[in-house]
């Protein structure tokens, strides 16, 4: 498994995938829809899939002495690695905003989503949607990625819009609480988001393996 991931990181990946990890720092930006940073991270991963297609990486991988499902596993491992690296930055920024910068005026007067566990849970949901819609859709053909990425874009920005809207509705103000106020609720929502990420990723991986086995390269 380590060798598969190493191959993806060294041979298949686009440099943009690594550079776009830094979009996790967008959780620092006040007055900005911070979940857009999650989308940009997935955009970086998309470039690696584009690079893999243009260089016939999928065909090359199937010629290696590994099972076809291991080719799928490599793509998922790499994608999850990039996602979790960026997510680690988001967690670090969120902790800073909830502690050191908890009294900062620019964050206190923020009308958009605050960086809190609920926002992190929503980030997990968007990453899960990418794995489920785009990566799962890509392996239906192992070549075409335009349609699944377009479908992912729509679902991602709908999710961002929902996340930015919910806390403005009566009774849901707690979703955008600042600091450690309502932390139990926030952590519960974070847990739900993390669970969605795991379930969508595993389901997508299983379906992708089934589809890829049927493809005659």
C-alpha positions as CSV (number, residue, x, y, z in Angstrom):
1,X,0.0,0.0,0.0
2,X,2.9,2.4,0.8
3,X,4.5,1.6,-2.6
4,X,1.2,2.4,-4.4
5,X,0.9,5.7,-2.6
6,X,4.6,6.5,-3.3
7,X,4.1,5.9,-7.0
8,X,1.1,8.2,-7.0
9,X,2.9,11.0,-5.2
10,X,6.1,10.8,-7.3
11,X,4.9,9.9,-10.7
12,X,1.3,10.7,-11.2
13,X,0.6,13.8,-9.0
14,X,0.5,17.3,-10.4
15,X,2.6,19.8,-8.4
16,X,-0.6,21.9,-8.1
17,X,-2.1,19.2,-5.8
18,X,0.6,19.9,-3.3
19,X,0.5,23.7,-3.7
20,X,-3.2,23.8,-3.3
21,X,-3.0,22.2,0.1
22,X,-2.2,25.7,1.3
23,X,-5.8,26.8,0.6
24,X,-6.5,25.3,4.0
25,X,-5.2,28.6,5.3
26,X,-8.3,30.3,3.8
27,X,-10.0,29.5,7.1
28,X,-8.0,32.6,8.3
29,X,-9.9,35.0,6.0
30,X,-12.6,37.0,7.7
31,X,-15.7,38.0,5.7
32,X,-15.1,35.3,3.1
33,X,-16.9,31.9,2.5
34,X,-14.1,29.8,4.0
35,X,-15.4,26.6,2.6
36,X,-14.3,27.7,-0.8
37,X,-10.9,26.8,0.4
38,X,-12.0,23.2,0.5
39,X,-13.1,23.4,-3.1
40,X,-9.7,24.7,-4.2
41,X,-8.0,21.8,-2.5
42,X,-10.1,19.4,-4.5
43,X,-9.4,21.4,-7.6
44,X,-5.7,20.7,-7.0
45,X,-6.4,16.9,-6.8
46,X,-8.4,17.2,-10.0
47,X,-5.3,18.4,-11.8
48,X,-3.5,15.2,-10.8
49,X,-6.3,13.2,-12.4
50,X,-6.0,15.3,-15.5
51,X,-2.3,14.8,-15.6
52,X,-2.8,11.0,-15.1
53,X,-5.1,10.9,-18.1
54,X,-2.9,12.8,-20.4
55,X,0.1,10.7,-19.6
56,X,-1.8,7.4,-19.8
57,X,-1.0,6.7,-16.1
58,X,-4.0,4.5,-15.7
59,X,-2.9,2.2,-18.5
60,X,0.7,2.2,-17.2
61,X,-0.5,1.3,-13.7
62,X,-2.6,-1.7,-15.0
63,X,0.6,-3.1,-16.6
64,X,2.3,-3.2,-13.2
65,X,2.2,-6.5,-11.2
66,X,-0.7,-5.4,-9.1
67,X,-4.5,-6.0,-9.1
68,X,-6.8,-3.5,-10.8
69,X,-8.3,-2.6,-7.5
70,X,-4.9,-1.5,-6.3
71,X,-4.9,1.1,-9.1
72,X,-8.1,2.5,-7.7
73,X,-6.8,2.3,-4.2
74,X,-3.7,4.3,-5.2
75,X,-5.9,7.2,-6.5
76,X,-8.1,7.2,-3.3
77,X,-5.1,7.0,-1.0
78,X,-3.4,10.0,-2.7
79,X,-6.6,12.0,-2.8
80,X,-7.3,11.3,0.9
81,X,-3.7,12.2,1.8
82,X,-4.0,15.6,0.1
83,X,-7.4,16.2,1.7
84,X,-6.2,15.3,5.2
85,X,-3.1,17.4,4.9
86,X,-5.1,20.4,4.0
87,X,-7.7,19.5,6.7
88,X,-4.9,19.5,9.3
89,X,-4.2,23.2,8.3
90,X,-7.9,24.0,8.7
91,X,-7.9,22.5,12.1
92,X,-4.9,24.4,13.2
93,X,-6.4,27.7,11.9
94,X,-9.7,26.9,13.6
95,X,-8.0,26.4,16.9
96,X,-6.1,29.7,16.6
97,X,-9.3,31.5,15.8
98,X,-11.1,29.9,18.7
99,X,-8.3,30.8,21.2
100,X,-5.7,33.4,20.4
101,X,-7.9,35.4,18.0
102,X,-11.1,34.8,19.9
103,X,-11.5,38.5,20.8
104,X,-10.4,39.8,17.4
105,X,-12.9,42.3,16.0
106,X,-12.7,41.2,12.4
107,X,-13.7,37.7,13.5
108,X,-16.3,38.7,16.0
109,X,-18.1,40.9,13.4
110,X,-17.9,38.2,10.7
111,X,-21.3,37.8,9.0
112,X,-20.3,34.7,7.2
113,X,-19.4,31.2,8.6
114,X,-16.9,31.2,11.5
115,X,-14.1,28.7,11.7
116,X,-15.5,26.3,14.2
117,X,-16.1,22.5,14.5
118,X,-19.3,22.8,12.4
119,X,-17.3,24.4,9.6
120,X,-14.8,21.6,9.8
121,X,-17.6,19.1,9.6
122,X,-18.9,20.8,6.5
123,X,-15.4,20.6,5.0
124,X,-15.4,16.9,5.5
125,X,-18.7,16.7,3.7
126,X,-17.4,18.5,0.7
127,X,-14.3,16.3,0.6
128,X,-16.6,13.3,0.8
129,X,-18.7,14.6,-2.1
130,X,-15.5,15.0,-4.2
131,X,-14.5,11.4,-3.5
132,X,-18.0,10.1,-4.1
133,X,-19.0,12.1,-7.1
134,X,-15.8,12.9,-8.9
135,X,-13.5,10.0,-8.2
136,X,-16.3,7.5,-8.3
137,X,-17.5,9.0,-11.5
138,X,-14.0,9.0,-13.1
139,X,-13.6,5.3,-12.6
140,X,-16.8,4.5,-14.5
141,X,-14.6,5.1,-17.6
142,X,-11.1,5.7,-16.2
143,X,-10.9,8.4,-18.8
144,X,-13.7,11.0,-18.9
145,X,-13.7,13.4,-15.9
146,X,-15.5,16.5,-17.2
147,X,-19.0,15.4,-16.4
148,X,-18.3,14.0,-12.8
149,X,-16.3,17.1,-12.0
150,X,-19.1,19.4,-13.2
151,X,-21.5,17.5,-11.1
152,X,-19.2,17.8,-8.1
153,X,-18.8,21.6,-8.6
154,X,-22.6,22.0,-8.4
155,X,-22.9,19.8,-5.3
156,X,-20.0,21.5,-3.6
157,X,-21.2,25.0,-4.1
158,X,-24.8,24.0,-3.1
159,X,-23.2,22.6,0.1
160,X,-21.2,25.8,0.7
161,X,-24.4,27.8,0.1
162,X,-26.3,25.7,2.6
163,X,-23.5,26.0,5.2
164,X,-23.5,29.8,4.8
165,X,-27.3,30.1,5.0
166,X,-28.2,27.8,7.9
167,X,-26.8,30.0,10.7
168,X,-28.9,32.9,9.5
169,X,-32.1,31.0,10.1
170,X,-34.0,31.5,13.3
171,X,-33.0,29.0,16.0
172,X,-29.8,27.9,14.1
173,X,-27.5,30.7,15.3
174,X,-25.6,28.2,17.4
175,X,-24.1,26.7,14.3
176,X,-22.0,29.8,13.9
177,X,-21.0,30.2,17.5
178,X,-17.6,31.7,18.2
179,X,-15.0,30.3,20.5
180,X,-16.0,27.5,22.8
181,X,-19.7,28.4,23.2
182,X,-21.9,25.5,22.4
183,X,-18.8,23.3,21.8
184,X,-20.7,20.1,22.5
185,X,-23.1,20.8,19.7
186,X,-20.3,21.8,17.5
187,X,-18.3,18.7,18.1
188,X,-21.4,16.5,17.5
189,X,-21.9,18.2,14.1
190,X,-18.2,17.7,13.4
191,X,-18.5,14.0,14.1
192,X,-21.5,13.7,11.7
193,X,-19.4,15.4,9.0
194,X,-16.5,13.1,9.6
195,X,-18.8,10.1,9.4
196,X,-20.2,11.3,6.1
197,X,-16.7,11.6,4.8
198,X,-15.7,8.1,5.7
199,X,-19.0,6.5,4.4
200,X,-18.9,8.4,1.1
201,X,-15.3,7.6,0.6
202,X,-15.6,3.9,1.3
203,X,-18.8,3.5,-0.8
204,X,-17.1,5.3,-3.7
205,X,-14.1,3.1,-3.4
206,X,-16.1,0.0,-3.5
207,X,-18.2,1.2,-6.5
208,X,-15.0,2.4,-8.3
209,X,-13.4,-1.0,-7.9
210,X,-16.4,-2.7,-9.3
211,X,-16.6,-0.4,-12.3
212,X,-12.9,-0.5,-13.0
213,X,-12.8,-4.3,-13.1
214,X,-15.3,-4.2,-15.9
215,X,-13.3,-1.7,-18.1
216,X,-11.3,-3.2,-20.9
217,X,-8.3,-1.0,-21.3
